[in-house]
């Protein structure tokens, strides 16, 4: 519930299992109540991000969909997929960039990521 997980290492490990060393990595999450972002993995930024997410879709607001509508709305705003370049068998990210999975649902969920890597 309302958490952030740095999945950069998980994705880099998946890329290492591929024969592709130069190309593009696409990460897609089969979820409607979580999101993927690329940003710095910092505790204070995590708090700021959650503050923003809650201001966009507050869990105390009255929505037509019962229970976890705010989670679905946050996921839709931030998205469930990212594409990043791959070089030397790893993601190409800026100095502070990390691939982050944001959990918005009201209960613990097991998340599935689909990782596609294409190139040379």
N, CA, C and O atoms as a GROMACS GRO file, in nm:
protein
  480
    1UNK      N    1   0.084  -0.119   0.000
    1UNK     CA    2   0.000   0.000   0.000
    1UNK      C    3   0.088   0.124   0.000
    1UNK      O    4   0.178   0.136   0.083
    2UNK      N    5   0.063   0.214  -0.090
    2UNK     CA    6   0.136   0.340  -0.102
    2UNK      C    7   0.285   0.324  -0.074
    2UNK      O    8   0.336   0.369   0.028
    3UNK      N    9   0.353   0.258  -0.166
    3UNK     CA   10   0.496   0.237  -0.149
    3UNK      C   11   0.568   0.252  -0.282
    3UNK      O   12   0.507   0.254  -0.388
    4UNK      N   13   0.699   0.262  -0.272
    4UNK     CA   14   0.785   0.277  -0.389
    4UNK      C   15   0.893   0.170  -0.385
    4UNK      O   16   0.958   0.151  -0.282
    5UNK      N   17   0.912   0.101  -0.497
    5UNK     CA   18   1.013  -0.004  -0.505
    5UNK      C   19   1.104   0.028  -0.624
    5UNK      O   20   1.057   0.046  -0.736
    6UNK      N   21   1.234   0.033  -0.598
    6UNK     CA   22   1.332   0.053  -0.704
    6UNK      C   23   1.352  -0.081  -0.774
    6UNK      O   24   1.405  -0.175  -0.714
    7UNK      N   25   1.310  -0.092  -0.900
    7UNK     CA   26   1.320  -0.218  -0.974
    7UNK      C   27   1.431  -0.214  -1.080
    7UNK      O   28   1.437  -0.302  -1.165
    8UNK      N   29   1.517  -0.114  -1.075
    8UNK     CA   30   1.623  -0.100  -1.174
    8UNK      C   31   1.710  -0.226  -1.178
    8UNK      O   32   1.739  -0.277  -1.286
    9UNK      N   33   1.752  -0.276  -1.063
    9UNK     CA   34   1.836  -0.395  -1.058
    9UNK      C   35   1.767  -0.518  -1.114
    9UNK      O   36   1.829  -0.599  -1.183
   10UNK      N   37   1.639  -0.532  -1.085
   10UNK     CA   38   1.561  -0.646  -1.136
   10UNK      C   39   1.559  -0.644  -1.288
   10UNK      O   40   1.577  -0.747  -1.352
   11UNK      N   41   1.537  -0.526  -1.345
   11UNK     CA   42   1.531  -0.514  -1.491
   11UNK      C   43   1.669  -0.535  -1.552
   11UNK      O   44   1.681  -0.602  -1.654
   12UNK      N   45   1.773  -0.480  -1.491
   12UNK     CA   46   1.909  -0.502  -1.542
   12UNK      C   47   1.946  -0.650  -1.538
   12UNK      O   48   2.015  -0.699  -1.628
   13UNK      N   49   1.902  -0.721  -1.435
   13UNK     CA   50   1.927  -0.866  -1.428
   13UNK      C   51   1.856  -0.940  -1.540
   13UNK      O   52   1.910  -1.036  -1.596
   14UNK      N   53   1.734  -0.896  -1.573
   14UNK     CA   54   1.660  -0.958  -1.684
   14UNK      C   55   1.731  -0.932  -1.816
   14UNK      O   56   1.735  -1.020  -1.903
   15UNK      N   57   1.786  -0.812  -1.833
   15UNK     CA   58   1.857  -0.779  -1.957
   15UNK      C   59   1.983  -0.865  -1.971
   15UNK      O   60   2.018  -0.906  -2.081
   16UNK      N   61   2.051  -0.892  -1.859
   16UNK     CA   62   2.173  -0.975  -1.864
   16UNK      C   63   2.144  -1.114  -1.918
   16UNK      O   64   2.233  -1.178  -1.975
   17UNK      N   65   2.021  -1.162  -1.900
   17UNK     CA   66   1.983  -1.294  -1.950
   17UNK      C   67   1.954  -1.296  -2.099
   17UNK      O   68   1.929  -1.402  -2.157
   18UNK      N   69   1.956  -1.178  -2.163
   18UNK     CA   70   1.928  -1.166  -2.306
   18UNK      C   71   2.058  -1.166  -2.386
   18UNK      O   72   2.165  -1.138  -2.332
   19UNK      N   73   2.046  -1.196  -2.514
   19UNK     CA   74   2.163  -1.186  -2.601
   19UNK      C   75   2.181  -1.043  -2.652
   19UNK      O   76   2.287  -1.010  -2.706
   20UNK      N   77   2.080  -0.959  -2.635
   20UNK     CA   78   2.085  -0.822  -2.682
   20UNK      C   79   2.173  -0.739  -2.588
   20UNK      O   80   2.153  -0.738  -2.467
   21UNK      N   81   2.270  -0.671  -2.645
   21UNK     CA   82   2.359  -0.586  -2.566
   21UNK      C   83   2.338  -0.437  -2.596
   21UNK      O   84   2.368  -0.351  -2.514
   22UNK      N   85   2.285  -0.408  -2.715
   22UNK     CA   86   2.258  -0.269  -2.756
   22UNK      C   87   2.117  -0.264  -2.814
   22UNK      O   88   2.086  -0.338  -2.907
   23UNK      N   89   2.032  -0.178  -2.761
   23UNK     CA   90   1.896  -0.170  -2.813
   23UNK      C   91   1.802  -0.095  -2.722
   23UNK      O   92   1.836   0.009  -2.666
   24UNK      N   93   1.681  -0.149  -2.710
   24UNK     CA   94   1.574  -0.085  -2.631
   24UNK      C   95   1.513  -0.189  -2.538
   24UNK      O   96   1.492  -0.304  -2.576
   25UNK      N   97   1.486  -0.146  -2.416
   25UNK     CA   98   1.414  -0.229  -2.319
   25UNK      C   99   1.279  -0.164  -2.292
   25UNK      O  100   1.271  -0.046  -2.257
   26UNK      N  101   1.175  -0.242  -2.308
   26UNK     CA  102   1.040  -0.195  -2.277
   26UNK      C  103   0.990  -0.274  -2.157
   26UNK      O  104   0.993  -0.397  -2.157
   27UNK      N  105   0.943  -0.202  -2.054
   27UNK     CA  106   0.890  -0.265  -1.934
   27UNK      C  107   0.742  -0.230  -1.925
   27UNK      O  108   0.704  -0.113  -1.928
   28UNK      N  109   0.660  -0.333  -1.913
   28UNK     CA  110   0.515  -0.317  -1.904
   28UNK      C  111   0.466  -0.392  -1.780
   28UNK      O  112   0.505  -0.506  -1.756
   29UNK      N  113   0.382  -0.327  -1.702
   29UNK     CA  114   0.328  -0.389  -1.581
   29UNK      C  115   0.179  -0.418  -1.603
   29UNK      O  116   0.103  -0.330  -1.642
   30UNK      N  117   0.140  -0.542  -1.577
   30UNK     CA  118   0.000  -0.583  -1.595
   30UNK      C  119  -0.079  -0.549  -1.469
   30UNK      O  120  -0.121  -0.637  -1.394
   31UNK      N  121  -0.098  -0.419  -1.447
   31UNK     CA  122  -0.167  -0.374  -1.326
   31UNK      C  123  -0.251  -0.251  -1.359
   31UNK      O  124  -0.222  -0.178  -1.453
   32UNK      N  125  -0.354  -0.231  -1.279
   32UNK     CA  126  -0.436  -0.111  -1.295
   32UNK      C  127  -0.437  -0.025  -1.170
   32UNK      O  128  -0.509   0.075  -1.163
   33UNK      N  129  -0.357  -0.063  -1.069
   33UNK     CA  130  -0.354   0.014  -0.944
   33UNK      C  131  -0.211   0.042  -0.898
   33UNK      O  132  -0.186   0.064  -0.779
   34UNK      N  133  -0.117   0.041  -0.992
   34UNK     CA  134   0.023   0.072  -0.964
   34UNK      C  135   0.078   0.146  -1.085
   34UNK      O  136   0.010   0.156  -1.187
   35UNK      N  137   0.200   0.198  -1.075
   35UNK     CA  138   0.257   0.276  -1.185
   35UNK      C  139   0.408   0.261  -1.190
   35UNK      O  140   0.471   0.218  -1.093
   36UNK      N  141   0.465   0.298  -1.305
   36UNK     CA  142   0.610   0.301  -1.324
   36UNK      C  143   0.654   0.444  -1.354
   36UNK      O  144   0.589   0.514  -1.431
   37UNK      N  145   0.763   0.486  -1.292
   37UNK     CA  146   0.821   0.616  -1.323
   37UNK      C  147   0.972   0.601  -1.330
   37UNK      O  148   1.029   0.503  -1.281
   38UNK      N  149   1.036   0.699  -1.392
   38UNK     CA  150   1.182   0.708  -1.391
   38UNK      C  151   1.215   0.836  -1.316
   38UNK      O  152   1.178   0.945  -1.358
   39UNK      N  153   1.286   0.820  -1.205
   39UNK     CA  154   1.323   0.936  -1.124
   39UNK      C  155   1.429   0.895  -1.024
   39UNK      O  156   1.475   0.781  -1.023
   40UNK      N  157   1.468   0.989  -0.941
   40UNK     CA  158   1.565   0.962  -0.836
   40UNK      C  159   1.499   0.882  -0.725
   40UNK      O  160   1.385   0.911  -0.688
   41UNK      N  161   1.569   0.784  -0.671
   41UNK     CA  162   1.517   0.706  -0.559
   41UNK      C  163   1.562   0.774  -0.430
   41UNK      O  164   1.669   0.744  -0.376
   42UNK      N  165   1.480   0.865  -0.382
   42UNK     CA  166   1.514   0.946  -0.265
   42UNK      C  167   1.393   0.950  -0.173
   42UNK      O  168   1.280   0.970  -0.218
   43UNK      N  169   1.414   0.930  -0.045
   43UNK     CA  170   1.305   0.924   0.053
   43UNK      C  171   1.220   1.051   0.052
   43UNK      O  172   1.097   1.042   0.056
   44UNK      N  173   1.282   1.167   0.045
   44UNK     CA  174   1.205   1.292   0.046
   44UNK      C  175   1.125   1.308  -0.083
   44UNK      O  176   1.012   1.355  -0.080
   45UNK      N  177   1.185   1.270  -0.197
   45UNK     CA  178   1.110   1.275  -0.323
   45UNK      C  179   0.995   1.176  -0.322
   45UNK      O  180   0.890   1.202  -0.380
   46UNK      N  181   1.015   1.061  -0.258
   46UNK     CA  182   0.908   0.962  -0.247
   46UNK      C  183   0.789   1.022  -0.172
   46UNK      O  184   0.674   1.006  -0.212
   47UNK      N  185   0.817   1.091  -0.065
   47UNK     CA  186   0.709   1.158   0.011
   47UNK      C  187   0.640   1.263  -0.076
   47UNK      O  188   0.517   1.273  -0.076
   48UNK      N  189   0.720   1.341  -0.150
   48UNK     CA  190   0.663   1.445  -0.235
   48UNK      C  191   0.578   1.384  -0.346
   48UNK      O  192   0.471   1.437  -0.378
   49UNK      N  193   0.625   1.273  -0.404
   49UNK     CA  194   0.549   1.207  -0.510
   49UNK      C  195   0.416   1.158  -0.456
   49UNK      O  196   0.312   1.176  -0.520
   50UNK      N  197   0.417   1.095  -0.338
   50UNK     CA  198   0.292   1.047  -0.280
   50UNK      C  199   0.198   1.162  -0.246
   50UNK      O  200   0.077   1.150  -0.259
   51UNK      N  201   0.255   1.273  -0.202
   51UNK     CA  202   0.172   1.391  -0.175
   51UNK      C  203   0.104   1.437  -0.304
   51UNK      O  204  -0.015   1.470  -0.304
   52UNK      N  205   0.180   1.439  -0.413
   52UNK     CA  206   0.122   1.476  -0.542
   52UNK      C  207   0.014   1.376  -0.584
   52UNK      O  208  -0.095   1.415  -0.624
   53UNK      N  209   0.045   1.245  -0.573
   53UNK     CA  210  -0.051   1.142  -0.612
   53UNK      C  211  -0.180   1.154  -0.532
   53UNK      O  212  -0.290   1.140  -0.586
   54UNK      N  213  -0.167   1.180  -0.401
   54UNK     CA  214  -0.286   1.193  -0.316
   54UNK      C  215  -0.365   1.318  -0.349
   54UNK      O  216  -0.487   1.320  -0.336
   55UNK      N  217  -0.296   1.424  -0.393
   55UNK     CA  218  -0.369   1.547  -0.430
   55UNK      C  219  -0.445   1.527  -0.561
   55UNK      O  220  -0.549   1.590  -0.582
   56UNK      N  221  -0.395   1.440  -0.648
   56UNK     CA  222  -0.463   1.411  -0.774
   56UNK      C  223  -0.583   1.319  -0.754
   56UNK      O  224  -0.686   1.336  -0.820
   57UNK      N  225  -0.569   1.223  -0.664
   57UNK     CA  226  -0.677   1.126  -0.639
   57UNK      C  227  -0.669   1.084  -0.492
   57UNK      O  228  -0.598   0.990  -0.457
   58UNK      N  229  -0.742   1.155  -0.410
   58UNK     CA  230  -0.740   1.132  -0.266
   58UNK      C  231  -0.826   1.011  -0.230
   58UNK      O  232  -0.938   0.997  -0.278
   59UNK      N  233  -0.772   0.924  -0.145
   59UNK     CA  234  -0.847   0.804  -0.108
   59UNK      C  235  -0.971   0.833  -0.024
   59UNK      O  236  -1.058   0.747  -0.010
   60UNK      N  237  -0.982   0.953   0.032
   60UNK     CA  238  -1.099   0.989   0.112
   60UNK      C  239  -1.211   1.050   0.029
   60UNK      O  240  -1.321   1.073   0.080
   61UNK      N  241  -1.184   1.076  -0.098
   61UNK     CA  242  -1.286   1.136  -0.185
   61UNK      C  243  -1.394   1.033  -0.218
   61UNK      O  244  -1.371   0.912  -0.209
   62UNK      N  245  -1.510   1.080  -0.255
   62UNK     CA  246  -1.621   0.993  -0.292
   62UNK      C  247  -1.614   0.964  -0.442
   62UNK      O  248  -1.632   1.054  -0.524
   63UNK      N  249  -1.588   0.838  -0.477
   63UNK     CA  250  -1.581   0.796  -0.616
   63UNK      C  251  -1.691   0.694  -0.642
   63UNK      O  252  -1.740   0.630  -0.549
   64UNK      N  253  -1.729   0.678  -0.768
   64UNK     CA  254  -1.834   0.581  -0.803
   64UNK      C  255  -1.784   0.437  -0.786
   64UNK      O  256  -1.860   0.351  -0.741
   65UNK      N  257  -1.659   0.412  -0.821
   65UNK     CA  258  -1.601   0.278  -0.806
   65UNK      C  259  -1.566   0.256  -0.659
   65UNK      O  260  -1.492   0.336  -0.601
   66UNK      N  261  -1.615   0.150  -0.598
   66UNK     CA  262  -1.593   0.133  -0.454
   66UNK      C  263  -1.451   0.088  -0.418
   66UNK      O  264  -1.387   0.016  -0.495
   67UNK      N  265  -1.404   0.131  -0.303
   67UNK     CA  266  -1.283   0.076  -0.244
   67UNK      C  267  -1.151   0.137  -0.285
   67UNK      O  268  -1.086   0.202  -0.203
   68UNK      N  269  -1.111   0.117  -0.410
   68UNK     CA  270  -0.976   0.159  -0.449
   68UNK      C  271  -0.973   0.242  -0.578
   68UNK      O  272  -0.876   0.235  -0.653
   69UNK      N  273  -1.076   0.318  -0.601
   69UNK     CA  274  -1.081   0.400  -0.722
   69UNK      C  275  -0.961   0.492  -0.733
   69UNK      O  276  -0.906   0.513  -0.841
   70UNK      N  277  -0.919   0.548  -0.619
   70UNK     CA  278  -0.804   0.639  -0.621
   70UNK      C  279  -0.680   0.569  -0.676
   70UNK      O  280  -0.598   0.632  -0.744
   71UNK      N  281  -0.664   0.440  -0.649
   71UNK     CA  282  -0.550   0.363  -0.698
   71UNK      C  283  -0.554   0.351  -0.850
   71UNK      O  284  -0.451   0.366  -0.916
   72UNK      N  285  -0.671   0.324  -0.906
   72UNK     CA  286  -0.688   0.315  -1.050
   72UNK      C  287  -0.660   0.450  -1.117
   72UNK      O  288  -0.596   0.456  -1.222
   73UNK      N  289  -0.709   0.556  -1.057
   73UNK     CA  290  -0.689   0.689  -1.115
   73UNK      C  291  -0.542   0.728  -1.114
   73UNK      O  292  -0.492   0.781  -1.213
   74UNK      N  293  -0.472   0.702  -1.005
   74UNK     CA  294  -0.328   0.734  -0.997
   74UNK      C  295  -0.250   0.654  -1.101
   74UNK      O  296  -0.162   0.708  -1.168
   75UNK      N  297  -0.282   0.527  -1.113
   75UNK     CA  298  -0.214   0.442  -1.212
   75UNK      C  299  -0.233   0.497  -1.353
   75UNK      O  300  -0.138   0.501  -1.432
   76UNK      N  301  -0.354   0.540  -1.383
   76UNK     CA  302  -0.383   0.592  -1.517
   76UNK      C  303  -0.307   0.722  -1.544
   76UNK      O  304  -0.263   0.744  -1.657
   77UNK      N  305  -0.292   0.805  -1.444
   77UNK     CA  306  -0.220   0.932  -1.461
   77UNK      C  307  -0.072   0.907  -1.486
   77UNK      O  308  -0.013   0.970  -1.574
   78UNK      N  309  -0.010   0.817  -1.409
   78UNK     CA  310   0.135   0.798  -1.417
   78UNK      C  311   0.178   0.689  -1.515
   78UNK      O  312   0.291   0.693  -1.564
   79UNK      N  313   0.092   0.594  -1.546
   79UNK     CA  314   0.121   0.495  -1.649
   79UNK      C  315   0.187   0.368  -1.600
   79UNK      O  316   0.243   0.362  -1.490
   80UNK      N  317   0.179   0.264  -1.684
   80UNK     CA  318   0.227   0.131  -1.646
   80UNK      C  319   0.337   0.079  -1.740
   80UNK      O  320   0.366  -0.041  -1.739
   81UNK      N  321   0.397   0.167  -1.820
   81UNK     CA  322   0.502   0.120  -1.909
   81UNK      C  323   0.608   0.227  -1.931
   81UNK      O  324   0.581   0.347  -1.926
   82UNK      N  325   0.731   0.179  -1.955
   82UNK     CA  326   0.845   0.267  -1.982
   82UNK      C  327   0.936   0.198  -2.084
   82UNK      O  328   0.950   0.076  -2.083
   83UNK      N  329   0.997   0.277  -2.171
   83UNK     CA  330   1.098   0.228  -2.264
   83UNK      C  331   1.227   0.304  -2.238
   83UNK      O  332   1.227   0.426  -2.222
   84UNK      N  333   1.338   0.228  -2.236
   84UNK     CA  334   1.468   0.287  -2.207
   84UNK      C  335   1.573   0.225  -2.298
   84UNK      O  336   1.561   0.108  -2.336
   85UNK      N  337   1.676   0.302  -2.334
   85UNK     CA  338   1.782   0.243  -2.414
   85UNK      C  339   1.866   0.144  -2.332
   85UNK      O  340   1.874   0.152  -2.210
   86UNK      N  341   1.926   0.050  -2.405
   86UNK     CA  342   2.016  -0.049  -2.346
   86UNK      C  343   2.151  -0.034  -2.415
   86UNK      O  344   2.158  -0.026  -2.538
   87UNK      N  345   2.258  -0.031  -2.337
   87UNK     CA  346   2.393  -0.030  -2.391
   87UNK      C  347   2.482  -0.114  -2.300
   87UNK      O  348   2.471  -0.108  -2.177
   88UNK      N  349   2.569  -0.192  -2.362
   88UNK     CA  350   2.656  -0.283  -2.287
   88UNK      C  351   2.577  -0.376  -2.195
   88UNK      O  352   2.623  -0.410  -2.086
   89UNK      N  353   2.457  -0.415  -2.238
   89UNK     CA  354   2.377  -0.511  -2.163
   89UNK      C  355   2.311  -0.457  -2.038
   89UNK      O  356   2.274  -0.534  -1.950
   90UNK      N  357   2.294  -0.324  -2.030
   90UNK     CA  358   2.228  -0.263  -1.912
   90UNK      C  359   2.148  -0.140  -1.955
   90UNK      O  360   2.173  -0.082  -2.061
   91UNK      N  361   2.054  -0.101  -1.871
   91UNK     CA  362   1.976   0.020  -1.897
   91UNK      C  363   2.068   0.142  -1.903
   91UNK      O  364   2.165   0.152  -1.828
   92UNK      N  365   2.036   0.233  -1.993
   92UNK     CA  366   2.106   0.361  -1.999
   92UNK      C  367   2.019   0.461  -1.924
   92UNK      O  368   1.912   0.500  -1.971
   93UNK      N  369   2.065   0.501  -1.807
   93UNK     CA  370   1.992   0.596  -1.724
   93UNK      C  371   2.087   0.707  -1.681
   93UNK      O  372   2.208   0.689  -1.677
   94UNK      N  373   2.030   0.823  -1.649
   94UNK     CA  374   2.111   0.933  -1.598
   94UNK      C  375   2.167   0.899  -1.461
   94UNK      O  376   2.128   0.800  -1.399
   95UNK      N  377   2.258   0.982  -1.414
   95UNK     CA  378   2.328   0.957  -1.289
   95UNK      C  379   2.234   0.923  -1.174
   95UNK      O  380   2.264   0.833  -1.095
   96UNK      N  381   2.123   0.992  -1.161
   96UNK     CA  382   2.032   0.973  -1.048
   96UNK      C  383   1.906   0.896  -1.086
   96UNK      O  384   1.823   0.868  -1.000
   97UNK      N  385   1.890   0.862  -1.213
   97UNK     CA  386   1.766   0.798  -1.257
   97UNK      C  387   1.760   0.651  -1.216
   97UNK      O  388   1.858   0.577  -1.223
   98UNK      N  389   1.641   0.611  -1.173
   98UNK     CA  390   1.609   0.473  -1.138
   98UNK      C  391   1.469   0.444  -1.191
   98UNK      O  392   1.388   0.535  -1.208
   99UNK      N  393   1.442   0.317  -1.218
   99UNK     CA  394   1.308   0.275  -1.258
   99UNK      C  395   1.233   0.238  -1.130
   99UNK      O  396   1.275   0.148  -1.057
  100UNK      N  397   1.123   0.307  -1.105
  100UNK     CA  398   1.050   0.293  -0.979
  100UNK      C  399   0.910   0.238  -1.003
  100UNK      O  400   0.840   0.282  -1.094
  101UNK      N  401   0.870   0.143  -0.920
  101UNK     CA  402   0.734   0.089  -0.921
  101UNK      C  403   0.661   0.150  -0.802
  101UNK      O  404   0.705   0.137  -0.688
  102UNK      N  405   0.550   0.215  -0.830
  102UNK     CA  406   0.468   0.280  -0.726
  102UNK      C  407   0.345   0.196  -0.703
  102UNK      O  408   0.267   0.172  -0.795
  103UNK      N  409   0.328   0.154  -0.581
  103UNK     CA  410   0.210   0.075  -0.541
  103UNK      C  411   0.108   0.169  -0.480
  103UNK      O  412   0.136   0.238  -0.382
  104UNK      N  413  -0.012   0.171  -0.538
  104UNK     CA  414  -0.118   0.259  -0.490
  104UNK      C  415  -0.237   0.185  -0.430
  104UNK      O  416  -0.324   0.247  -0.370
  105UNK      N  417  -0.242   0.053  -0.445
  105UNK     CA  418  -0.362  -0.020  -0.405
  105UNK      C  419  -0.378  -0.025  -0.253
  105UNK      O  420  -0.284   0.003  -0.179
  106UNK      N  421  -0.497  -0.061  -0.210
  106UNK     CA  422  -0.529  -0.064  -0.067
  106UNK      C  423  -0.487  -0.195  -0.001
  106UNK      O  424  -0.485  -0.204   0.122
  107UNK      N  425  -0.454  -0.296  -0.081
  107UNK     CA  426  -0.407  -0.425  -0.028
  107UNK      C  427  -0.278  -0.464  -0.099
  107UNK      O  428  -0.249  -0.414  -0.208
  108UNK      N  429  -0.202  -0.553  -0.039
  108UNK     CA  430  -0.080  -0.601  -0.102
  108UNK      C  431  -0.113  -0.680  -0.227
  108UNK      O  432  -0.205  -0.762  -0.227
  109UNK      N  433  -0.039  -0.655  -0.332
  109UNK     CA  434  -0.059  -0.722  -0.460
  109UNK      C  435   0.072  -0.780  -0.509
  109UNK      O  436   0.180  -0.726  -0.483
  110UNK      N  437   0.063  -0.891  -0.580
  110UNK     CA  438   0.179  -0.945  -0.650
  110UNK      C  439   0.176  -0.885  -0.790
  110UNK      O  440   0.076  -0.896  -0.860
  111UNK      N  441   0.284  -0.821  -0.830
  111UNK     CA  442   0.289  -0.751  -0.959
  111UNK      C  443   0.368  -0.831  -1.062
  111UNK      O  444   0.469  -0.893  -1.030
  112UNK      N  445   0.319  -0.827  -1.185
  112UNK     CA  446   0.387  -0.894  -1.296
  112UNK      C  447   0.443  -0.788  -1.390
  112UNK      O  448   0.372  -0.698  -1.433
  113UNK      N  449   0.571  -0.800  -1.420
  113UNK     CA  450   0.637  -0.712  -1.517
  113UNK      C  451   0.673  -0.792  -1.640
  113UNK      O  452   0.726  -0.903  -1.630
  114UNK      N  453   0.643  -0.736  -1.756
  114UNK     CA  454   0.682  -0.797  -1.882
  114UNK      C  455   0.795  -0.713  -1.938
  114UNK      O  456   0.779  -0.593  -1.963
  115UNK      N  457   0.910  -0.775  -1.958
  115UNK     CA  458   1.030  -0.707  -2.005
  115UNK      C  459   1.062  -0.755  -2.146
  115UNK      O  460   1.083  -0.874  -2.168
  116UNK      N  461   1.064  -0.662  -2.241
  116UNK     CA  462   1.098  -0.693  -2.380
  116UNK      C  463   1.225  -0.616  -2.415
  116UNK      O  464   1.234  -0.496  -2.392
  117UNK      N  465   1.322  -0.687  -2.471
  117UNK     CA  466   1.448  -0.624  -2.510
  117UNK      C  467   1.471  -0.656  -2.657
  117UNK      O  468   1.468  -0.772  -2.698
  118UNK      N  469   1.495  -0.551  -2.735
  118UNK     CA  470   1.520  -0.570  -2.878
  118UNK      C  471   1.642  -0.491  -2.921
  118UNK      O  472   1.673  -0.387  -2.862
  119UNK      N  473   1.709  -0.539  -3.022
  119UNK     CA  474   1.828  -0.470  -3.074
  119UNK      C  475   1.933  -0.569  -3.116
  119UNK      O  476   1.900  -0.680  -3.160
  120UNK      N  477   2.059  -0.530  -3.105
  120UNK     CA  478   2.172  -0.613  -3.146
  120UNK      C  479   2.239  -0.681  -3.029
  120UNK      O  480   2.336  -0.754  -3.046
   0.00000   0.00000   0.00000
